[in-house]
Amino acid sequence: MIPLESQINLRIKNNTALPQPVSILSILPNQDTANNNNNLYEFNLTGQSFVGITNVNIGISNTSNPTVVFYNAPVTSQSIIGVVSALNTLNQGLFSYSGTTIYVSSNYYIYSNISIAGSSILGTTGSAPVGITIDSAGNIYTANVGSNDVSKITPSGVTTIFGTTGSQPQGITIDGAGNIYTANYISNNVTKITPLGVSTTLGSTGSNPTGITIDSAGNIYTANFNSNNVTKITPLGISTILGTTGANPQGITIDSAGNIYTANAGTNNVSKITPLSVSTILGTTGGLPYGITIDSAGNIYTTNAGSDNVSKITPLSVSTILGTTGTNPLGITIDGAGNVYTANLISENVTKITPLGVSTIIGTTETAPYGITIDNAVNIYTANSGSDNVSLIVQ
């Protein structure tokens, strides 16, 4: 698929000076008399190819201010349709629509870094997918809490039921051999599914496991929501309690030294548990932390479903708010450049937050996205619990 960024031309109303945006083919004077606002920039999408794309998402970031303008428009018959009318947060930018052209007016600032992303449905899943993971070949796997199974979706969108699980699987992870593991909330155990689809119970957990992660030796760890602890299960199925957490741990992640971190929804903080079972509070978060991830420098990030933002906690326990998100962010992932992505349950979209804290909405999803993952090409996937499918957002 041709990157959508290369398929857009930007035109400037009234010959207004503007630096060349990195993702736009050309900037040309626009002689069209429609929408006579000063500093009006025109995206002309007529005749462009959007094969397999159901939505086009246009984001504009201000070079002198982190304000972001965003709008999502549906695609039909290889063109943009619908009425575009959206103000940015400072009421200084306006989208308007005429024919098959989207216009963006700005009266105060110069904008650049203009890009778009395409949203589509990769494939269907079992009932109420919550967790999501990806293998090295780009196959997507979801933990389906409503049907007690795991779906596999190939990069071409072919969907199968990969294997059955315990009751109400929420978290999901994968090892280097392609074995899938799920944390089963009601049956208090972990299911292992081999690459051939053979399902077994690997071991028991604490009460109501939600998040799950794995270390380089193949040990499995679960965050146990109602017993406020972390279970460790060896590849041979031996289960122990690794350490205690704050109240109601949801997400879980691990660093290269084997330290475990949990996002504690009941106490708005993050626990750190060493391989020797020493438990401490690493730092505080925003309201109701749910998802958790880690970067290569050991910084921890949580999605805060109660405050619609992402917390960053350094290895030295310094806590800050990295950036804002859509409504009720749950799942979280990170790319190699340190950009953080969240799946926003209520607003049904995905937020991208740069390492400098600039937040944008990069694409919409289907209904009630929970889990989120990313591939090597920085494509984003969400498990949509309300529509039983997986969204693909091409950046």
N, C-alpha and C positions, 0 to 999 in steps of 0.2 A: 504494500500500500504506500502511495506517495505521501510524505508528511504533509498534513493539511496546511502547515505554515507556509509551504511553498506555493499554495494554490490561491493566494489572496493578493490583490493589488490595493494599495492605499492611495486615495486621491485627496488632495487638499482643496478645501473651499477657499476662494478668494486669494489663492497663491500664498497662503500663510507659510512662513518659514518653519520648518520642522526638521530636526536631525533624522537621518535615515534609521528607521527601526531595524533591528537585526533580523527580524523574521518576515519582512515584507519585500516583495520583488521590486517594486518601483513606487515612486512618488510622482504624481503628475497633477498639473493644474486641472481643476474641475470646473467646467463652464456651465454645469447644470444649475438652473435657477431655483430648483426645489430646495426647501429647507434653508432659507437665507439667514443663517446664523453666522456670526463671526467665528473664525477659527474652526470651520466645520470640516471634518475629515470623513472621507467616504470609503467604505469597504464595498467593492463591487464583486459579488459572488456569482453573477450570472454565468451559467454554462459550466460551472466547475463540477468536478466529479466527486461524489460523496458515496461511493459504493460501500455498502455495509454500515454506513454512519446514519444514526437516527437524529442526532443533535449536533449543532456546532456551538461551541462555547467561546466567547470572545472576551478576553481580559485585557485591560489597559492599566499599566502601572505608571504612576507619576514619578518623573525623574527627580523632582525636588521635594516630594512629599509622599509618604507611603500610602496615601489614599489610592484605592483601587476601584475602577469601574468594571462591572461585569454584567454580561447578559447572556442568556442561553436561548437559542432559537431553534425550532424544529426544521428538519430538512425534508422536502418533498420534491420529487421530479427534478433532482439535481440542482435545486436552487433554494434560497432562503425564503420562507414565507412567514406570515404572521406580523403582528404589530409589535414593534420594539419600543418600549417606553420605560426607561429606568434611570433614576438619578443616582449619582455616587453619594457617599456618606456626607460630603460637604455641600451637596446640591450645586456642584460646579461643573458637572458634565452630564450631557443628555444624549441618550440614544433615540433616534427616530427612524422611521421606515418608509420607503417609497418604492413601489415595484419590487424588483429583486435586489435592491441596494439597501445596506444598513449604513446609516449616518451616525457619526459621533461628533458632538459639538463640545468645545471647551472654551470658556471665556477667560480663564485665569492662568492655566498652566500649560507647559509644553509636555506632551506625553511621548514616551517611546516604549521599547520592550513590548510591543504588541504581538500577541500570539493567540492561537486558537487550538482547541483540542476537540477530538471527536469522541462522542459517547455512543456505545452500541451494546447490545446484549450478546455476550459470548455464547451462552448456552443455559439450559434449564438445569434445575437441581431437584433433590428430594424436598420434603416439606420443611419450611422454615430454616434455611441455612443460616448458621451463625458464625462458625469459625471458617477460616479459609487459609490455604497454604499452596505452595507451588513447587514443582520439582525442577531439576536441571534441564529437562526437555521442554519446559513451558506448559506442562499439564497442570490444571487447576483442580484442587480437591476441596470439598466443603463438608463440614460437619452439620448434618441436618437434624436439628433438635426435634422436629415434628414427626420424622419418620424413622429415627434411630438407625441411620445409615450414613455412608459417605458417598458423595457423587464425584465422579472424575469427568472433567471436560477437557478435551484436547484443544490445541491451539486453533484447530479448524472448526471447533464448536460441537464436536461429537460428544454426546453425553451418555454415560453409563452409571449404574450403581456399582461402586467399587467394592463395597462390603458392608456388612451389618456391624452395629456397635452395641454398647450397653445403652441404658435408658437416658435419653436427652443429652446427647453429646454436644458440648459447647466449644471447648478448645480443641485445636488440631495442630499437629506438627508432623514432620517427615524426617527420616534419617538419610544418610548417604546411600544406602542400599535401596531406597524407595519404599521402605516400610512406613505405613501411616499409623499414627497414634492419636486417639481421642480421649479427652477427659469427659467422663460421663456423669452429669450432675446428679441424677437421681439414684443411679446404681452404685455410686461411690467407687468407681474403678476406672481403669484405663484399658481400652481396646487396642490391640495391635492387628493391623491388616497387612498381609504380605503383598508384594507386587502381583501375585497371582490371585489376590482377592480372598485369601483365607483369613478368617477372623478368629482371634482368640482373646481371652482376657489375660492381659499381662500381669496385673496386680491390683490390689486394693489401694484406696486413698483415704484421706480424711473426709470430712463431711462436705458434700456438695462441691466437688472440684469444678473450676471454671477454666482458668488459663492453664496452658501446658507448654513446656519447652523441653529441650534435649541438649545434652552435652556431647563433647567429642568422643566420649567412651560409650555412648549409647544409653546412658542413664536418663530416665524420664523424671521430670519434676512437675508437680501440679500445685496450683494455688487453690486452697480449700476454703470456700467462701464462709461456711458456717462453723468451721472449727478453728479458724484463724491460725492456720499453719501451712507448711509446705511438705508434701510427701515426695520422697525419692524412691524410685523403683528401678532396680538394676535390670540389665538385659535378661537375667535369669528369673525375674519376677519377684525378687525379694523387696518388700515394701518397708520403709522406715519413715519416721517423721524427722525431716532434716532440721526444722526450726520453727519458731513461732513468728507471727506477723502482727501488724496492726489489724484493726477490725475489718472483716469482710474483704479479704483480698480478691481481686478480680483478675487482672492481667499479671503475667509473669514473664521475665526474661532472664538471660544469663550473660555474663561477660567471659572473656577469654581465660580468666583465672578460675572460673568455676563458681564465682559468687552469684547468688540468686537475688533478684529484685522483684518485689510485688507492689502493685498499685492497690492501696487499701481504701476502698470506697467508704468505709464506716468511720475512718479517722483522718481522711484527707492527707495521707502521707505515703511515703515509700519505705518499705523495709528492705534491708540488706542482710542476707544470711550467707556466711562464709562456708566453704566446704567442711570446716570443722564445727559447723552448727552454731556459730556465734551470731546472734540476731541483734541488729541495731536499727534505729530509724535513720535513714539516710537524709531525708529532707521532707518538707511539706509540699503540698500541691494545691491546685484549685479545688473546686467543689466536686465531689463524687468522681475521683479518678477511676478510670475503667481500663483502657488499653495502656500498654507500656512497651517501650522499645529502648535501644541503646545504640550509640554511635561508636566509631572506632576509637575515640578518645575517652570513652567511659562515661560520657554524659548520658543521663537518663531523661526520657521524655514520657509524659503521661497525657492522655486525653481526659479532660475534666468535663464529664457529662452534665454536671450541675452548674458550671460557670462558662461553658462554651469557649474554652481556650485550651492551650497546651502549656504544661509546666516543663521547665528544664531544670535539672538538678545536677550540679557538677560533682565529680568524685570527692571534692572537699565539702560537699553538703550545702553549697550555695544554691538557693532556690529562687527562680525568677519565672515570670510568665513569658514564654517565647513569642506567642502570638494568639490571635483570636481564630475561631473556627465557625463553621455553620452550627446549627442547633443540635444539641445532644451528641457530641462526638463520642464514638465508642472505639472502633478499631483504629490502629495506628501502625505506620510503617515508615521507613527512612531509606533514602537512596544514598549512593556512594558520595555524593556531593554534600550531604548533610541536610538536604531538604526533607521536611517532615510532612507526611500526608495523613489525613484523618477521614474516616467514614462517618458522616453526620446523619444520625438516625432520622431525625424529624425533618430537617431541611432537604434530605435526600440528595446530597451532593458530596463532593470531595474537596477538602481544603488542602492547599499546599502552603507551607510556611518555610521561608528561606532561613538560613542560619542567622541572618540579620533581623529576623522577625517580621518580614513582609508577608502578609497573608493574602492569598487569592483563592477564589473558587475556580478550580480547573475543569470541572465537569459535573454533570448531573448523573444520578443513578436511578434504578428502579426503586421499589418501595422498601423502606426501612432497612437501609444498609447497616450491617453489623461489622463483620470482619473485613479486612483490607490487606492486600499484598501487592508486590511489585515484581516485575521481571527485569532481566538484564538490559532491556531496551527502555526501561523506565516507563513502561505501560503499567497502568493501575487497574486492579481488579477488586471488586467488592462483592461480598455475599449478601444478597438482598432477601432478608427474612420474610418480608411481606409479599413478595412476588415470586419467590421460589426460582431465582435465577442469579446469574453473575453478570455484572456490568463490566465492560472493558472501556477504559478511557485512554485514548492514544494522545500522548503529549507531543 
